[in-house]
Every structure is written in structure tokens, then in C-alpha cells.
Amino acid sequence: MKELIEYIACSLASDPDAVVVTESVEEGRIVLRLEVAAEDKGKVIGRQGRVAQAMRVLLRVAAVKDGTHAVLEIV
């Protein structure tokens, strides 16, 4: 799941080297924190949050396939 978010974010970002995804387990669910360069935040979030919402949907589908719960936070 971490690799999926990393791949999508790197594809969108102007500076793919600045993309960092950290994974942790909190309260029985996987929390992925996505950090990008300041100038790439708008691209990753998208207009009215559409890109971020699409990434969250894809993450949720991947988590259900693994039998877990996952959350994406954009920092």
C-alpha cells in the first residue's frame, strides 16, 4: 500500500525526490503520511481535493483486499 501511494505521488510531483511516505499502525489501522514539497501540495491534493480523494479510495480498496483498514494523511 505504501508503494502505491508513493508511485502515485511521485508521478504527480514536480520534485519526486521530495516525496516521503511513512507508515505506522495506530488503533488497529494503518496510517500512511504523505509528505511532498510545498510547491507540489496543490498537485497532490487537486482541485477541491479530487486527487487526494481518489488516492484515498484506491488505498481503501487495497486495504480491503488485505483485510485491513488504512488512512491517508497529507502533511
C-alpha positions as MATLAB code, in Angstrom:
seq = 'MKELIEYIACSLASDPDAVVVTESVEEGRIVLRLEVAAEDKGKVIGRQGRVAQAMRVLLRVAAVKDGTHAVLEIV';
ca = [
       0.000    0.000    0.000;
       2.876    2.328    0.800;
       4.342    1.675   -2.639;
       1.019    2.503   -4.310;
       0.793    5.930   -2.663;
       4.498    6.580   -3.356;
       4.064    5.731   -7.038;
       1.018    7.983   -7.486;
       2.590   10.902   -5.598;
       5.896   10.643   -7.477;
       4.023   10.614  -10.780;
       2.194   13.826   -9.852;
       5.027   15.744   -8.199;
       7.493   18.041   -9.950;
      10.125   17.023   -7.395;
       9.687   13.246   -6.906;
      12.771   13.090   -4.663;
      10.915   15.127   -2.024;
       8.072   12.596   -1.759;
       8.170   10.733    1.560;
       5.587    8.198    2.711;
       5.728    6.929    6.289;
       3.643    4.044    7.531;
       2.533    3.439   11.116;
      -0.111    1.417   12.927;
      -2.466    3.347   15.195;
      -5.573    1.956   16.887;
      -5.563   -1.165   14.720;
      -5.376    0.641   11.387;
      -2.567    1.568    9.037;
      -1.864    5.287    8.798;
       0.105    6.492    5.779;
       1.510   10.029    5.985;
       2.416   11.604    2.662;
       4.870   14.490    2.630;
       5.656   16.401   -0.554;
       7.449   19.630   -1.418;
       5.443   22.787   -0.730;
       5.041   23.593   -4.422;
       3.641   20.095   -5.111;
       0.947   20.065   -2.432;
      -1.607   21.602   -4.772;
      -0.963   18.953   -7.412;
      -1.275   16.115   -4.918;
      -4.460   17.482   -3.342;
      -6.027   18.549   -6.645;
      -8.957   20.845   -7.303;
     -11.435   20.605   -4.452;
      -9.448   17.616   -3.162;
     -10.381   15.317   -6.024;
      -6.908   13.801   -6.495;
      -6.458   13.250   -2.759;
      -9.898   11.660   -2.537;
      -9.100    9.343   -5.449;
      -5.853    8.298   -3.753;
      -7.789    7.562   -0.556;
     -10.306    5.434   -2.463;
      -7.530    3.406   -4.103;
      -5.847    2.969   -0.727;
      -9.110    1.831    0.846;
      -9.616   -0.759   -1.917;
      -6.068   -2.091   -1.452;
      -6.595   -2.259    2.316;
      -9.858   -4.184    1.975;
      -8.090   -6.705   -0.261;
      -5.535   -7.211    2.533;
      -8.263   -7.364    5.178;
      -7.119   -4.215    6.996;
      -8.114   -0.570    7.368;
      -5.926    2.222    6.020;
      -5.982    6.022    6.224;
      -4.050    8.577    4.149;
      -2.899   11.843    5.698;
      -1.286   14.518    3.534;
       1.158   16.522    5.621;
];
